[in-house]
């Protein structure tokens, strides 16, 4: 998830600058620094987790990023600023902020904590299976966001 979020933010930096600025949590003089920092941190967390070379630091960095995103979204929802894009995945229509999105983002911290809590073996097979499993989970999450909900109004059983 962090690799697919971080790399596009590095590539299309200007639009991500707008997302950071729209949250109004960072002084305008630090928006560029924050945008670069977030995109680099997401990419670094992904590299640490995917390579298997630093799973615990990668998991901790992931949890810290998720906590920061949850807090930033929560502050803006509490302010009534829900028309903002979440900024999660550049290039896609971002979801607008809501308490549901804040809760869902916070829940993402649980799988990020797995490499922190559990000492996983360094077997290559496990890494490959983990990557494939992670990609499958991410694709299912994306599908739930992109597929239109079924309207069951008026249907009788």
N, C-alpha and C positions, 0 to 999 in steps of 0.2 A: 504494500500500500504506500509506504513512504517513498519507495523508488519511483512509482508511477505518479506520485505527487511532487516530489522534489525536482526531478529532472525537467519537467515542463515549466516549473517555476523559474528554473535557471535559464531555460531557453527563451521564455516569453516573460522576461523580467518586468517589463513596463506595465503589463496588465496586473501582475501580482503587486506591484507598488500601489496601484489604485485600490486593491482590496485592503492592503495594510492601512493605507491612509483613511479609507472609509470607516474603519473600526474606531477611529479617533481615540486610540489608547497609547499611541506613541507620538512624541513631539515630531512635528513636520521635519525637523532637521535630522531625525534619526530613522525616518521611514525607510530610506534606501538601505541603511545598515541592518535594520530589522528584517527587511525582505530578503536580502542576501543571506543573513544569518539563518533564517528559518529554512530557506531552500537548501542551503548547504548542510544544515543539521539533519534535515529529512533524508538527504542523500547519504550522509555519513551513517546514520542509523540503519538504513537499508543495507549498505555495504557491510557493516559490522555484523548484522544478523544473517544476511545471505551467505557471506563467506564462511561463517562459522568460526572466524578467527577471534571475534570479540563479542560473543553472544550476550554476556551480562552487561557490559557497557552499552551495547546496542539496545538492549531491552530497557535499561535505565534512561537512556536518551529518548527512546520512544515514549516511555511513560511521561517523562518531563514535557515533551512536545504535546502529547495528548492532554495533559493537565493544563498547559498554557492555552491550547486551543479551546478547551472546555471553559476555562475561566473567561477568556476573551469573548466567546459567544454568549456566555451567561450574563456578563456585564452588559452587553448590548441588548439582550432580550429584556433584562431588568430595566434598562433605560427606555424600552419601548421601540428600539431601533431594529425591527424584525425584517425590514425590506432589504437588508444587506445580504450579499452572497456569502456563503460559508467560506469560499475560497479553497475548498478542499482539493479539488481536481481541476487544474487549469485546462481550458479547452472544452469543458463541459458546462452546461448551464448549472451553476451552483444552486444548491438548495437555499431557500431563505431561512433565516434564523428562527428558531422556535425552541421551546423547552424540550420538545421531543428530540430535536437534533442535539441539544446540549446533553441530554441523557444518553443518547446513542453514542455520542462521541466519548463520553466518560466511560462507557462500557468497553470501548476499544482498548482501554488500559489493561483489562484483564488478560487477554492473550499476549500483550506486550510484556507482562510480568513473568510469563512462563520461563523464559531463559534466565531470569533473575533468580527465581525461586528454585528451579530444578537444574541440577548439573546434568545436562544432556551429553551422551557419548559423542565423540567426534567422528563417528562412522560416516563415511561419504554417503552411504545408502540413506541414512537417516536425514542427512542434509537435503538430498534430492527429493525424498518423500515430503519433507517439511515444506520445501519450496513449492512443489506441485500442490500440496494441500493448501498452502497459503494463497496461491494463485486461484485455486478453485473457490475458496471462501470469498476472496475479493471479487471474483466475477459474479458470484451469487449476490453479494451485497450490491454491486453495480446494477445487476438485473432488477433487483427490487426497486431501485430508484428510477430506472429508465422505463420499465414496463408500466403501461397505464393500468390503474386499478380497474377491476371488473365492476361494472355497475349492476348490482343485483336488485335494484329497486324495481318493483313491479313483477318480479319473478315469483311464481307460486311453487310450493313443493308438492 
